[in-house]
Amino acid sequence: EAGVAQSPRYKIIEKRQSVAFWCNPISGHATLYWYQQILGQGPKLLIQFQNNGVVDDSQLPKDRFSAERLKGVDSTLKIQPAKLEDSAVYLCASSGRGGAYNSPLHFGNGTRLTVT
Amino acid sequence: AQKITQTQPGMFVQEKEAVTLDCTYDTSDQSYGLFWYKQPSSGEMIFLIYQGSYDEQNATEGRYSLNFQKARKSANLVISASQLGDSAMYFCAMRVGSLYNQGGKLIFGQGTELSVKP
């Protein structure tokens, strides 16, 4: 089966600009996650979708970050305006059994964002 | 609070030797899963092995095994016969919740960078 697809692979922007990332999960996976991974740290959850509804966005900086998942499949994550501290890898993941604790998350290759 | 702790920022191992990467966790949930992921320099997160909280046997997947000590809340990863391609970041992660809990996010530790020497 095809894995989680993300684009773009790399993005360089200036601070205060906007940027958007796209994710296509594994076919049939109802749960989709966006993680932020700052260099040298473990990934941190930004937002979790179940189908097209938000389950957890408690760590999403809502003044500048937004995310949507139209029709319960593809998802986009947007940052507007970007700050220097947003430089990170943004990982999209999907899971086939909702929040089941015994189901692994499958990750895409990530988008490496550099804010200058 | 739920937390994963990896106390080894970096580890070195000689090729063909075995290595243990430490992981301790904290949760008050009875149902949880423990995972190890490998992240090479290219950035992708590769799922390696899973251990459920109710599993009595330690999980094994090829050269990977998970040393699960529930009373100590530890879930150490053992890699046998290390290869040069094993050089990467390794993350321990935990997922809590019931089969029908929509809130089952994955919580990661800080990671351990493993370097395999020829």
Chai-1 contact restraints between the chains, C-beta under 6 A:
chainA,res_idxA,chainB,res_idxB,connection_type,confidence,min_distance_angstrom,max_distance_angstrom,comment,restraint_id
A,G42,B,F91,contact,1.0,0.0,6.0,A-B,restraint_1
A,G42,B,F108,contact,1.0,0.0,6.0,A-B,restraint_2
A,G42,B,G109,contact,1.0,0.0,6.0,A-B,restraint_3
A,G42,B,Q110,contact,1.0,0.0,6.0,A-B,restraint_4
A,G42,B,G111,contact,1.0,0.0,6.0,A-B,restraint_5
A,P43,B,F108,contact,1.0,0.0,6.0,A-B,restraint_6
A,L45,B,K105,contact,1.0,0.0,6.0,A-B,restraint_7
A,Q48,B,K105,contact,1.0,0.0,6.0,A-B,restraint_8
A,Q50,B,Q102,contact,1.0,0.0,6.0,A-B,restraint_9
A,V55,B,Q102,contact,1.0,0.0,6.0,A-B,restraint_10
A,V55,B,G103,contact,1.0,0.0,6.0,A-B,restraint_11
A,V89,B,G43,contact,1.0,0.0,6.0,A-B,restraint_12
A,G98,B,Q102,contact,1.0,0.0,6.0,A-B,restraint_13
A,G99,B,G97,contact,1.0,0.0,6.0,A-B,restraint_14
A,G99,B,N101,contact,1.0,0.0,6.0,A-B,restraint_15
A,G99,B,Q102,contact,1.0,0.0,6.0,A-B,restraint_16
A,G99,B,G103,contact,1.0,0.0,6.0,A-B,restraint_17
A,G99,B,G104,contact,1.0,0.0,6.0,A-B,restraint_18
A,A100,B,L99,contact,1.0,0.0,6.0,A-B,restraint_19
A,Y101,B,S31,contact,1.0,0.0,6.0,A-B,restraint_20
A,Y101,B,Y32,contact,1.0,0.0,6.0,A-B,restraint_21
A,Y101,B,G33,contact,1.0,0.0,6.0,A-B,restraint_22
A,Y101,B,R95,contact,1.0,0.0,6.0,A-B,restraint_23
A,Y101,B,V96,contact,1.0,0.0,6.0,A-B,restraint_24
A,Y101,B,G97,contact,1.0,0.0,6.0,A-B,restraint_25
A,Y101,B,G104,contact,1.0,0.0,6.0,A-B,restraint_26
A,N102,B,G33,contact,1.0,0.0,6.0,A-B,restraint_27
A,N102,B,G52,contact,1.0,0.0,6.0,A-B,restraint_28
A,P104,B,F35,contact,1.0,0.0,6.0,A-B,restraint_29
A,P104,B,F47,contact,1.0,0.0,6.0,A-B,restraint_30
A,P104,B,Y50,contact,1.0,0.0,6.0,A-B,restraint_31
A,L105,B,L106,contact,1.0,0.0,6.0,A-B,restraint_32
A,F107,B,M45,contact,1.0,0.0,6.0,A-B,restraint_33
A,N109,B,E44,contact,1.0,0.0,6.0,A-B,restraint_34
A,G110,B,G43,contact,1.0,0.0,6.0,A-B,restraint_35
